[in-house]
């Protein structure tokens, strides 16, 4: 057999094997989609009224000010036609190259062919010109409210981003080149990745961001030594083993958000906030919330406060023999901690010596980017889902937060996985991001309606555990850390909430970066800096303009603040005591359980 004949036979065998794989994957895909439950329409997209109103506003503008609309249309057609003429002129001259390209840099179009190849450059420039025209048209609508315009801008941008040429095989040079290089193998691997994700989602598509086999909680994530010293139906309380001979007298209790799992603060030793706090000489307790199912339908905000916060603080006090703790709340847990502190002020309970808020909203008058999902069309759908099932599945919250950064968390990973055929990366942060938790139905609706939509805690009062509390009732010494590019808890809104609290001892720190990277920012990396200034008051932008910028992490600065409120040093404490013996090793059982099968 000649080499040519051998190569032909090899290609035929590969083709046959690939066709068999495609047939198998297609059958799996069909089966997965057949078992897909029809999702609630109100959780899939905003109410169509938003686009009806936009259309009405556009025609109103056209009647009132036709020259403005025509000017924008002519500008778009002018730019588009000019580009077409430039392309034709280059081809007429016999040059197989793109015309001069003055479009701004865009990570989506990093392949050199987007600038040099006439086909890809033409598609890119036409897309960017059309995108600019759509955005300008929305911005020019003056007959809708600023809130409506903000939502319209957001969802219009989602459509524009979805239609990017990079998201389609025929117009993605990276994917086409990879397909040629691998003789189509990349496309088959991509189909396999797509089928795996749809099967994992029960017929719904949620792009895998990280290699699920690369990590195991308790083995290479969340490995800081400690013991679970208490457990009830709401949480496990972890007390971490000391690494210093002496510790500060006042223990620290961290309340992470129950919308995610606590080990974002303990991914690996090099960037573990938990390990770092222990190494500074603090007795540290961390709450690990349960992942609720339908049996938690009756659990509301009162339950999280009574059986969660107050119980965790009580146990930490009893184990250490101290009268007070320093409490920390992250995100939604910080919002609820503010309710707890206000409740304690009403009850004259002095169990908390100081409090720290990480990326916490308490004033929802400006909801930031996430506010586009807090109108009735979505919240009504969430309430209906919670009423029917007793809880909100983690899928919905994970998808919502992904759409706040859709190019980074949806389209780019989908391109790599489905078009390039690449395996998801072994990235601990993205693994955690995909390890979401459910939300109890009653709590979810109370939080969204009373705090987010009606802003009752800041605007008037919010009823919790039989008391009406307000933001001015938060009177504890506090330190608040917000993040400059936070998509979830906008730093200006966080600032406004802190400025309205009743405490006379307030410290505000603005970290660079976003909701996660701005908080999980170890001093060793010196990656993101932070701003410090006067006590939060007045305009957040004025505060920042007069603040000092500091290189490196805010962690050491917080340590200086915290140790002044933590008392003298005492002998290091071994986790638990005779009344609260260790139940199991950290990170416990709740953090690795998707159901409540192992609860006792």
Secondary structure, 3 states (H helix, E strand, C coil): CCHHHHHHHHHHHHHHHHHHHHHHHHHHHHHHHHCCCCCCHHHCCCCCHHHHHHHHHHHHHHHHCHHHHHHHHHHHHHHHHHHHHHHHHHHHCCCCCCCCCCCCCCHHHCCCHHHHCHHHHHHHHHHHHHHHHHHHHHHCCCCCCHHHHHHHHHHHHHHHHHCCHHHCHHHCHHHHHHHHHCCCHHHHHHHHHHHHHHHHCCCCCCCCCCCCCCCCECCCECCCCEEEEEECCCEEEEEECCCCCEEECCEEEEECCCCCCHHHHHCCHHHCHHHHHHHCCCCEEEEEECCCCHHHCCCCHHHHHHHHHHHHHHHHHHHHCCCCEEEEEECHHHHHHHHHHHHHHHHCCCCEEEEEEECCCCCCCCCHHHHHHCCHHHHHHHHHHHHHHCEECHHHHHHHHHHCCHHHHHHHHHHHHHHCCCCCCCCHHHHHHCCCCCEEHHHHHHHHHHHHHCCHHHHCCEEECCEEECHHHCCCEEEEEEECCCCCCCHHHHHHHHHHCCCCCEEEEEECCCCCCCCCCCCCCCCCCEEECCCCCCCHHHHHHHCEEECCCCHHHHHHHHHCCCCCEEECCCCCCCCCCCCEECCCCHHHCCCCCCCC
